[in-house]
Amino acid sequence: MPQLIGIALIGGLVWYGYRALKREMERINRETRDAEAKAKSKTILRQDEDGVYRPIDHEDD
């Protein structure tokens, strides 16, 4: 009987660890997608009157 309790306890810990890892991976993926979308939405270069592309200075949001 003690072996069954030990196996159940280890199984529960593995399940809890898997769920925590899955939540953390989803959080990191969400942050990465948000950062990529924010970076894509910003224009990096602007064409001046003389036709030359120059970098735009952005303030951090």
Phi and psi restraints in degrees (range 20) as a CNS / XPLOR table:
assign (resid 1 and name C) (resid 2 and name N)
       (resid 2 and name CA) (resid 2 and name C) 1.0 -60.6 20.0 2
assign (resid 2 and name N) (resid 2 and name CA)
       (resid 2 and name C) (resid 3 and name N) 1.0 -32.0 20.0 2
assign (resid 2 and name C) (resid 3 and name N)
       (resid 3 and name CA) (resid 3 and name C) 1.0 -65.3 20.0 2
assign (resid 3 and name N) (resid 3 and name CA)
       (resid 3 and name C) (resid 4 and name N) 1.0 -39.6 20.0 2
assign (resid 3 and name C) (resid 4 and name N)
       (resid 4 and name CA) (resid 4 and name C) 1.0 -64.4 20.0 2
assign (resid 4 and name N) (resid 4 and name CA)
       (resid 4 and name C) (resid 5 and name N) 1.0 -40.9 20.0 2
assign (resid 4 and name C) (resid 5 and name N)
       (resid 5 and name CA) (resid 5 and name C) 1.0 -65.5 20.0 2
assign (resid 5 and name N) (resid 5 and name CA)
       (resid 5 and name C) (resid 6 and name N) 1.0 -41.8 20.0 2
assign (resid 5 and name C) (resid 6 and name N)
       (resid 6 and name CA) (resid 6 and name C) 1.0 -63.3 20.0 2
assign (resid 6 and name N) (resid 6 and name CA)
       (resid 6 and name C) (resid 7 and name N) 1.0 -43.5 20.0 2
assign (resid 6 and name C) (resid 7 and name N)
       (resid 7 and name CA) (resid 7 and name C) 1.0 -65.0 20.0 2
assign (resid 7 and name N) (resid 7 and name CA)
       (resid 7 and name C) (resid 8 and name N) 1.0 -41.6 20.0 2
assign (resid 7 and name C) (resid 8 and name N)
       (resid 8 and name CA) (resid 8 and name C) 1.0 -64.7 20.0 2
assign (resid 8 and name N) (resid 8 and name CA)
       (resid 8 and name C) (resid 9 and name N) 1.0 -40.0 20.0 2
assign (resid 8 and name C) (resid 9 and name N)
       (resid 9 and name CA) (resid 9 and name C) 1.0 -65.5 20.0 2
assign (resid 9 and name N) (resid 9 and name CA)
       (resid 9 and name C) (resid 10 and name N) 1.0 -44.5 20.0 2
assign (resid 9 and name C) (resid 10 and name N)
       (resid 10 and name CA) (resid 10 and name C) 1.0 -64.2 20.0 2
assign (resid 10 and name N) (resid 10 and name CA)
       (resid 10 and name C) (resid 11 and name N) 1.0 -42.8 20.0 2
assign (resid 10 and name C) (resid 11 and name N)
       (resid 11 and name CA) (resid 11 and name C) 1.0 -60.5 20.0 2
assign (resid 11 and name N) (resid 11 and name CA)
       (resid 11 and name C) (resid 12 and name N) 1.0 -41.3 20.0 2
assign (resid 11 and name C) (resid 12 and name N)
       (resid 12 and name CA) (resid 12 and name C) 1.0 -64.7 20.0 2
assign (resid 12 and name N) (resid 12 and name CA)
       (resid 12 and name C) (resid 13 and name N) 1.0 -40.6 20.0 2
assign (resid 12 and name C) (resid 13 and name N)
       (resid 13 and name CA) (resid 13 and name C) 1.0 -65.8 20.0 2
assign (resid 13 and name N) (resid 13 and name CA)
       (resid 13 and name C) (resid 14 and name N) 1.0 -40.7 20.0 2
assign (resid 13 and name C) (resid 14 and name N)
       (resid 14 and name CA) (resid 14 and name C) 1.0 -63.8 20.0 2
assign (resid 14 and name N) (resid 14 and name CA)
       (resid 14 and name C) (resid 15 and name N) 1.0 -43.7 20.0 2
assign (resid 14 and name C) (resid 15 and name N)
       (resid 15 and name CA) (resid 15 and name C) 1.0 -62.0 20.0 2
assign (resid 15 and name N) (resid 15 and name CA)
       (resid 15 and name C) (resid 16 and name N) 1.0 -44.8 20.0 2
assign (resid 15 and name C) (resid 16 and name N)
       (resid 16 and name CA) (resid 16 and name C) 1.0 -64.2 20.0 2
assign (resid 16 and name N) (resid 16 and name CA)
       (resid 16 and name C) (resid 17 and name N) 1.0 -42.3 20.0 2
assign (resid 16 and name C) (resid 17 and name N)
       (resid 17 and name CA) (resid 17 and name C) 1.0 -63.2 20.0 2
assign (resid 17 and name N) (resid 17 and name CA)
       (resid 17 and name C) (resid 18 and name N) 1.0 -41.2 20.0 2
assign (resid 17 and name C) (resid 18 and name N)
       (resid 18 and name CA) (resid 18 and name C) 1.0 -62.2 20.0 2
assign (resid 18 and name N) (resid 18 and name CA)
       (resid 18 and name C) (resid 19 and name N) 1.0 -44.7 20.0 2
assign (resid 18 and name C) (resid 19 and name N)
       (resid 19 and name CA) (resid 19 and name C) 1.0 -64.0 20.0 2
assign (resid 19 and name N) (resid 19 and name CA)
       (resid 19 and name C) (resid 20 and name N) 1.0 -41.5 20.0 2
assign (resid 19 and name C) (resid 20 and name N)
       (resid 20 and name CA) (resid 20 and name C) 1.0 -65.1 20.0 2
assign (resid 20 and name N) (resid 20 and name CA)
       (resid 20 and name C) (resid 21 and name N) 1.0 -41.1 20.0 2
assign (resid 20 and name C) (resid 21 and name N)
       (resid 21 and name CA) (resid 21 and name C) 1.0 -64.7 20.0 2
assign (resid 21 and name N) (resid 21 and name CA)
       (resid 21 and name C) (resid 22 and name N) 1.0 -41.3 20.0 2
assign (resid 21 and name C) (resid 22 and name N)
       (resid 22 and name CA) (resid 22 and name C) 1.0 -64.0 20.0 2
assign (resid 22 and name N) (resid 22 and name CA)
       (resid 22 and name C) (resid 23 and name N) 1.0 -42.5 20.0 2
assign (resid 22 and name C) (resid 23 and name N)
       (resid 23 and name CA) (resid 23 and name C) 1.0 -62.4 20.0 2
assign (resid 23 and name N) (resid 23 and name CA)
       (resid 23 and name C) (resid 24 and name N) 1.0 -42.7 20.0 2
assign (resid 23 and name C) (resid 24 and name N)
       (resid 24 and name CA) (resid 24 and name C) 1.0 -65.7 20.0 2
assign (resid 24 and name N) (resid 24 and name CA)
       (resid 24 and name C) (resid 25 and name N) 1.0 -40.2 20.0 2
assign (resid 24 and name C) (resid 25 and name N)
       (resid 25 and name CA) (resid 25 and name C) 1.0 -64.3 20.0 2
assign (resid 25 and name N) (resid 25 and name CA)
       (resid 25 and name C) (resid 26 and name N) 1.0 -40.1 20.0 2
assign (resid 25 and name C) (resid 26 and name N)
       (resid 26 and name CA) (resid 26 and name C) 1.0 -65.0 20.0 2
assign (resid 26 and name N) (resid 26 and name CA)
       (resid 26 and name C) (resid 27 and name N) 1.0 -39.2 20.0 2
assign (resid 26 and name C) (resid 27 and name N)
       (resid 27 and name CA) (resid 27 and name C) 1.0 -63.8 20.0 2
assign (resid 27 and name N) (resid 27 and name CA)
       (resid 27 and name C) (resid 28 and name N) 1.0 -44.4 20.0 2
assign (resid 27 and name C) (resid 28 and name N)
       (resid 28 and name CA) (resid 28 and name C) 1.0 -66.2 20.0 2
assign (resid 28 and name N) (resid 28 and name CA)
       (resid 28 and name C) (resid 29 and name N) 1.0 -41.9 20.0 2
assign (resid 28 and name C) (resid 29 and name N)
       (resid 29 and name CA) (resid 29 and name C) 1.0 -61.6 20.0 2
assign (resid 29 and name N) (resid 29 and name CA)
       (resid 29 and name C) (resid 30 and name N) 1.0 -41.2 20.0 2
assign (resid 29 and name C) (resid 30 and name N)
       (resid 30 and name CA) (resid 30 and name C) 1.0 -64.2 20.0 2
assign (resid 30 and name N) (resid 30 and name CA)
       (resid 30 and name C) (resid 31 and name N) 1.0 -44.5 20.0 2
assign (resid 30 and name C) (resid 31 and name N)
       (resid 31 and name CA) (resid 31 and name C) 1.0 -63.3 20.0 2
assign (resid 31 and name N) (resid 31 and name CA)
       (resid 31 and name C) (resid 32 and name N) 1.0 -39.4 20.0 2
assign (resid 31 and name C) (resid 32 and name N)
       (resid 32 and name CA) (resid 32 and name C) 1.0 -66.1 20.0 2
assign (resid 32 and name N) (resid 32 and name CA)
       (resid 32 and name C) (resid 33 and name N) 1.0 -44.8 20.0 2
assign (resid 32 and name C) (resid 33 and name N)
       (resid 33 and name CA) (resid 33 and name C) 1.0 -61.4 20.0 2
assign (resid 33 and name N) (resid 33 and name CA)
       (resid 33 and name C) (resid 34 and name N) 1.0 -41.6 20.0 2
assign (resid 33 and name C) (resid 34 and name N)
       (resid 34 and name CA) (resid 34 and name C) 1.0 -63.9 20.0 2
assign (resid 34 and name N) (resid 34 and name CA)
       (resid 34 and name C) (resid 35 and name N) 1.0 -42.3 20.0 2
assign (resid 34 and name C) (resid 35 and name N)
       (resid 35 and name CA) (resid 35 and name C) 1.0 -66.6 20.0 2
assign (resid 35 and name N) (resid 35 and name CA)
       (resid 35 and name C) (resid 36 and name N) 1.0 -39.9 20.0 2
assign (resid 35 and name C) (resid 36 and name N)
       (resid 36 and name CA) (resid 36 and name C) 1.0 -65.4 20.0 2
assign (resid 36 and name N) (resid 36 and name CA)
       (resid 36 and name C) (resid 37 and name N) 1.0 -41.7 20.0 2
assign (resid 36 and name C) (resid 37 and name N)
       (resid 37 and name CA) (resid 37 and name C) 1.0 -65.1 20.0 2
assign (resid 37 and name N) (resid 37 and name CA)
       (resid 37 and name C) (resid 38 and name N) 1.0 -38.8 20.0 2
assign (resid 37 and name C) (resid 38 and name N)
       (resid 38 and name CA) (resid 38 and name C) 1.0 -67.1 20.0 2
assign (resid 38 and name N) (resid 38 and name CA)
       (resid 38 and name C) (resid 39 and name N) 1.0 -40.2 20.0 2
assign (resid 38 and name C) (resid 39 and name N)
       (resid 39 and name CA) (resid 39 and name C) 1.0 -67.8 20.0 2
assign (resid 39 and name N) (resid 39 and name CA)
       (resid 39 and name C) (resid 40 and name N) 1.0 -37.6 20.0 2
assign (resid 39 and name C) (resid 40 and name N)
       (resid 40 and name CA) (resid 40 and name C) 1.0 -70.6 20.0 2
assign (resid 40 and name N) (resid 40 and name CA)
       (resid 40 and name C) (resid 41 and name N) 1.0 -29.7 20.0 2
assign (resid 40 and name C) (resid 41 and name N)
       (resid 41 and name CA) (resid 41 and name C) 1.0 -75.9 20.0 2
assign (resid 41 and name N) (resid 41 and name CA)
       (resid 41 and name C) (resid 42 and name N) 1.0 -20.1 20.0 2
assign (resid 41 and name C) (resid 42 and name N)
       (resid 42 and name CA) (resid 42 and name C) 1.0 -86.3 20.0 2
assign (resid 42 and name N) (resid 42 and name CA)
       (resid 42 and name C) (resid 43 and name N) 1.0 134.3 20.0 2
assign (resid 42 and name C) (resid 43 and name N)
       (resid 43 and name CA) (resid 43 and name C) 1.0 -82.7 20.0 2
assign (resid 43 and name N) (resid 43 and name CA)
       (resid 43 and name C) (resid 44 and name N) 1.0 133.1 20.0 2
assign (resid 43 and name C) (resid 44 and name N)
       (resid 44 and name CA) (resid 44 and name C) 1.0 -94.1 20.0 2
assign (resid 44 and name N) (resid 44 and name CA)
       (resid 44 and name C) (resid 45 and name N) 1.0 -36.3 20.0 2
assign (resid 44 and name C) (resid 45 and name N)
       (resid 45 and name CA) (resid 45 and name C) 1.0 -121.3 20.0 2
assign (resid 45 and name N) (resid 45 and name CA)
       (resid 45 and name C) (resid 46 and name N) 1.0 149.2 20.0 2
assign (resid 45 and name C) (resid 46 and name N)
       (resid 46 and name CA) (resid 46 and name C) 1.0 -132.0 20.0 2
assign (resid 46 and name N) (resid 46 and name CA)
       (resid 46 and name C) (resid 47 and name N) 1.0 140.6 20.0 2
assign (resid 46 and name C) (resid 47 and name N)
       (resid 47 and name CA) (resid 47 and name C) 1.0 -86.1 20.0 2
assign (resid 47 and name N) (resid 47 and name CA)
       (resid 47 and name C) (resid 48 and name N) 1.0 124.2 20.0 2
assign (resid 47 and name C) (resid 48 and name N)
       (resid 48 and name CA) (resid 48 and name C) 1.0 -79.7 20.0 2
assign (resid 48 and name N) (resid 48 and name CA)
       (resid 48 and name C) (resid 49 and name N) 1.0 178.6 20.0 2
assign (resid 48 and name C) (resid 49 and name N)
       (resid 49 and name CA) (resid 49 and name C) 1.0 -61.1 20.0 2
assign (resid 49 and name N) (resid 49 and name CA)
       (resid 49 and name C) (resid 50 and name N) 1.0 -31.5 20.0 2
assign (resid 49 and name C) (resid 50 and name N)
       (resid 50 and name CA) (resid 50 and name C) 1.0 -84.1 20.0 2
assign (resid 50 and name N) (resid 50 and name CA)
       (resid 50 and name C) (resid 51 and name N) 1.0 3.4 20.0 2
assign (resid 50 and name C) (resid 51 and name N)
       (resid 51 and name CA) (resid 51 and name C) 1.0 88.7 20.0 2
assign (resid 51 and name N) (resid 51 and name CA)
       (resid 51 and name C) (resid 52 and name N) 1.0 3.3 20.0 2
assign (resid 51 and name C) (resid 52 and name N)
       (resid 52 and name CA) (resid 52 and name C) 1.0 -92.7 20.0 2
assign (resid 52 and name N) (resid 52 and name CA)
       (resid 52 and name C) (resid 53 and name N) 1.0 135.6 20.0 2
assign (resid 52 and name C) (resid 53 and name N)
       (resid 53 and name CA) (resid 53 and name C) 1.0 -84.1 20.0 2
assign (resid 53 and name N) (resid 53 and name CA)
       (resid 53 and name C) (resid 54 and name N) 1.0 128.1 20.0 2
assign (resid 53 and name C) (resid 54 and name N)
       (resid 54 and name CA) (resid 54 and name C) 1.0 -126.3 20.0 2
assign (resid 54 and name N) (resid 54 and name CA)
       (resid 54 and name C) (resid 55 and name N) 1.0 150.6 20.0 2
assign (resid 54 and name C) (resid 55 and name N)
       (resid 55 and name CA) (resid 55 and name C) 1.0 -67.6 20.0 2
assign (resid 55 and name N) (resid 55 and name CA)
       (resid 55 and name C) (resid 56 and name N) 1.0 148.3 20.0 2
assign (resid 55 and name C) (resid 56 and name N)
       (resid 56 and name CA) (resid 56 and name C) 1.0 -101.1 20.0 2
assign (resid 56 and name N) (resid 56 and name CA)
       (resid 56 and name C) (resid 57 and name N) 1.0 135.6 20.0 2
assign (resid 56 and name C) (resid 57 and name N)
       (resid 57 and name CA) (resid 57 and name C) 1.0 -86.8 20.0 2
assign (resid 57 and name N) (resid 57 and name CA)
       (resid 57 and name C) (resid 58 and name N) 1.0 123.7 20.0 2
assign (resid 57 and name C) (resid 58 and name N)
       (resid 58 and name CA) (resid 58 and name C) 1.0 -110.1 20.0 2
assign (resid 58 and name N) (resid 58 and name CA)
       (resid 58 and name C) (resid 59 and name N) 1.0 141.5 20.0 2
assign (resid 58 and name C) (resid 59 and name N)
       (resid 59 and name CA) (resid 59 and name C) 1.0 -84.7 20.0 2
assign (resid 59 and name N) (resid 59 and name CA)
       (resid 59 and name C) (resid 60 and name N) 1.0 146.2 20.0 2
assign (resid 59 and name C) (resid 60 and name N)
       (resid 60 and name CA) (resid 60 and name C) 1.0 -69.9 20.0 2
assign (resid 60 and name N) (resid 60 and name CA)
       (resid 60 and name C) (resid 61 and name N) 1.0 134.0 20.0 2
